[in-house]
Amino acid sequence: MVWPDRIIGSLLLLLALAYYWLTYGIEVGLASDLLGPTFFPRTLAILLVVASAALVVRSLRARRGEGEEPPPAGDAPHRLVWTLALTVAYLLLLPRAGYLLLTPVYLGAFAYLLGYRSWKPLVGTAVGVTVALYLIFGRMLGVRLPRGVLFD
Amino acid sequence: MLENFVTGTAIALQPASLLAMLAGVTWGIVGGALPGISGSIAMALLLPFTFGMPGSVALMMLAGVYIGAMYGGSITAILIRTPGTPASAITVVDGYELQKQGRGAKALGVSLVTGFIGGIVSVFLLIFVAVPLSKVALAFGPAEYFALGFFGLALIASLSGKEQLKGLISGLLGLLLATIGTDPFSGTPRFTFGSIELIGGVEAIVGIIGLFAVSEIFYQVAESRSWEKFRGKPTTDLPTWGELKQVTPAMVIGIVMGTIEGLLPGGGGSIAAFIAYNEAKRWSKHPEQFGKGSLEGVAAPETANNVVTGTALIPLLTFGIPGSNSAAVLLGAMMLHNLLPGPMLFERNPDVVYSLIMSLFISNVFMLVLGYLILKPCLYLVNVPKPLLMTGIMALVLVGAYSVTSDIFNVWLVLGTGLLGYAMRRYNFNILAAVLGLVLGFMVEVNLRRALLLSGGSPMTFVERPISLVLLLLALVTLVVPLWRRFRELRRRAEAA
């Protein structure tokens, strides 16, 4: 756990600095309280700078093989990448295509991506889940799911 | 006092409440049985459904999920050697051994009955500890609430993970997320990058679903292997009086360990079950049978993890400090329904607190009955191929996040926080601390500033007020002690070298 910590610590350090810098963009009104809107975020940023610097230092000083082992990663990390790509595409298309039209396609593709190949249950699940959630959220709970240009 | 219990019982017995508990326990058993869905994830998945409900009903339902999941986890642990929840991980050892010997039905029965007994005992513990405790802690002003939030965060960040430094960073990341959106005091937007959607901030519920549930989906997606299928006819064989007597010492150990671990921050059902198993083995008259199909080896952990469902509520309800993931989801639900956690909760919302407590009795009875009745449909779902199951859960997560404000933006957020949670798990960070930072961040900052407003700007108010002082000192001790230990360890190592 030496290498990842070094990189993660550095990234967190950058994040903390950027976050601190962003606090200068916050408008402090005249009628503000004593601490104002920037005090709390800046304190957090400073603490994160210290903590992430400590993480980097610790990983620099640690010997190889030291520290806790993380839980094992899965054997198919590429699936995660594809899942993300697929979901991003789904969310980008959703406002135009609409929930009822696009969701079965997305869910079917997702199940296929996870290695499922029996067509009938795959289509059944994709359509069934879409309709079930539509009935629960769209009808019973009154959520306005994206309708898409076709149904508008 | 007594009238609070009467009111609470009356609320818990309303048809809507009973229905919510029934649904909660059912989903808890099913979700708990499904590998990959732990109690806290099952609860997080249900959060979007609780929006339109009164706070009391929402909490009763979620507590029902918590209770049901503790039994559900043992079903798959015993029958297919895959713990449905981490809390039942140790049940596999003797549970599956019994199943191999053809006594799986008996193992299920013992798990169900001892879990039920543990659950009922824990509600009494909750009543006898939490209710008097709530009388002690009153007079909470902004200074005390700030100190309390700070203490809770320090406690979880330093004690619940393996690595304290990463726990602290995780808590800070959660707090950072909480500062996004409109400043609660001055109304100016912060870190919104000009986006309208971010003005409302990162909804705690979206963060909870993302960090707990979506990160787990990502973990499952990256793993192509699946759990085994269950073949055969599932039945539950309730233990006889003789068998129950035989496992009584194990149950007592389970109750003790469940009580201790429920009260401690960062404990939770999985650690309680693990320790209870080891202790039961040590004190047993037949330790040689452990690992070879001992009923005690099932009774001890399954009593312990059900005891935690009640005792974990003690620090949550009296101090607003959740010791486990599931309690953190309950805390999130409380905030969602505008219930300010902390010692004043008993004063301000006695109806909610007492109906929740009384509902635990009913939910435990539901668990006992439903655990017996829905075993078959439960295993039917476990046998659904993993890709299809993940497809369903993914859809539920996305639509659930969307439903929070009817906005795709929250779906992006749930995806982002899911990825963050995945990375945090992958590199040993502490998801619970991050969730807590996100849920409590608002309360901590607002009360810090409000306290200073009341004191006319003097920071001495945090030290002059005794309760605040004690809490801040405790927080300091929590943060410094592990550091001190580590320092000593380093020095010892340096001396040895």
Contacts between the chains, C-beta under 8 A, distances in Angstrom:
chain1	res1	chain2	res2	distance
A	1	B	427	7.6
A	1	B	428	7.1
A	4	B	427	5.5
A	5	B	427	7.3
A	8	B	427	6.0
A	12	B	169	6.4
A	19	B	176	6.4
A	19	B	191	7.5
A	22	B	191	5.9
A	23	B	190	7.8
A	26	B	183	7.6
A	26	B	188	6.1
A	26	B	189	7.9
A	26	B	190	5.2
A	27	B	188	4.9
A	28	B	186	7.4
A	28	B	188	7.3
A	29	B	186	5.2
A	29	B	187	7.8
A	29	B	188	6.3
A	31	B	186	7.3
A	32	B	185	7.4
A	32	B	186	5.1
A	33	B	185	5.5
A	33	B	186	7.3
A	33	B	449	5.3
A	33	B	452	7.1
A	33	B	453	5.5
A	34	B	449	7.4
A	34	B	452	5.3
A	34	B	453	7.0
A	34	B	457	4.8
A	35	B	448	7.2
A	35	B	449	5.3
A	35	B	452	6.3
A	36	B	186	7.0
A	37	B	183	3.9
A	37	B	185	6.7
A	37	B	186	5.2
A	37	B	188	5.4
A	37	B	190	5.9
A	40	B	179	6.6
A	40	B	445	4.6
A	40	B	448	6.9
A	40	B	449	7.7
A	41	B	176	7.8
A	41	B	179	4.9
A	41	B	190	6.7
A	41	B	191	7.6
A	44	B	172	5.9
A	44	B	175	5.4
A	44	B	176	5.8
A	44	B	179	6.9
A	47	B	168	7.9
A	47	B	172	5.8
A	48	B	169	6.9
A	48	B	172	4.8
A	48	B	173	7.8
A	48	B	176	7.2
A	51	B	165	6.4
A	51	B	168	5.4
A	51	B	169	4.9
A	51	B	172	6.4
A	52	B	169	6.4
A	54	B	165	6.0
A	55	B	165	5.9
A	55	B	166	7.3
A	55	B	169	6.8
A	58	B	165	6.9
A	67	B	163	7.8
A	68	B	162	4.9
A	68	B	163	6.2
A	68	B	428	5.4
A	70	B	425	7.6
A	70	B	426	5.7
A	70	B	427	5.7
A	70	B	428	5.1
A	71	B	425	6.3
A	71	B	426	7.3
A	73	B	222	6.3
A	73	B	426	6.4
A	74	B	219	6.6
A	74	B	220	7.8
A	74	B	221	7.5
A	74	B	222	3.2
A	74	B	223	3.4
A	74	B	224	7.2
A	75	B	222	7.7
A	75	B	223	6.2
A	75	B	224	5.7
A	75	B	225	6.9
A	76	B	221	7.8
A	76	B	222	5.6
A	76	B	223	6.6
A	76	B	224	4.4
A	77	B	222	5.0
A	79	B	221	5.2
A	79	B	222	5.8
A	79	B	224	7.2
A	80	B	218	5.6
A	80	B	221	5.4
A	80	B	222	4.6
A	80	B	422	7.7
A	83	B	218	7.2
A	83	B	221	5.1
A	84	B	415	7.6
A	84	B	419	7.3
A	87	B	398	7.7
A	87	B	415	6.2
A	88	B	415	7.7
A	91	B	408	6.1
A	91	B	411	5.8
A	91	B	412	6.3
A	91	B	415	7.5
A	94	B	408	6.1
A	95	B	408	6.5
A	103	B	395	6.9
A	107	B	391	5.0
A	107	B	394	7.4
A	107	B	395	5.7
A	110	B	387	8.0
A	110	B	390	7.6
A	110	B	391	5.3
A	110	B	394	6.2
A	111	B	387	4.7
A	111	B	388	5.9
A	111	B	390	7.8
A	111	B	391	4.5
A	114	B	221	6.6
A	114	B	386	7.2
A	114	B	387	3.6
A	114	B	390	6.0
A	114	B	391	7.4
A	115	B	224	6.2
A	115	B	387	5.9
A	116	B	385	6.1
A	116	B	387	3.8
A	116	B	388	6.3
A	121	B	385	7.6
A	121	B	388	6.4
A	122	B	388	7.4
A	125	B	388	4.7
A	125	B	391	5.7
A	125	B	392	6.8
A	126	B	391	7.0
A	129	B	391	6.6
A	129	B	392	5.1
A	129	B	395	4.8
A	129	B	396	8.0
A	130	B	395	7.0
A	133	B	395	5.8
A	133	B	396	6.8
A	133	B	399	4.7
A	136	B	49	7.9
A	137	B	48	7.8
A	137	B	399	5.4
A	137	B	400	7.8
A	137	B	402	7.9
A	137	B	403	5.2
A	141	B	49	7.3
A	141	B	51	7.2
A	141	B	52	6.5
A	141	B	403	6.5
A	143	B	399	7.8
A	143	B	402	7.0
A	143	B	403	4.3
A	143	B	406	5.6
A	144	B	406	5.0
A	145	B	399	7.4
A	145	B	402	7.0
A	146	B	408	7.0
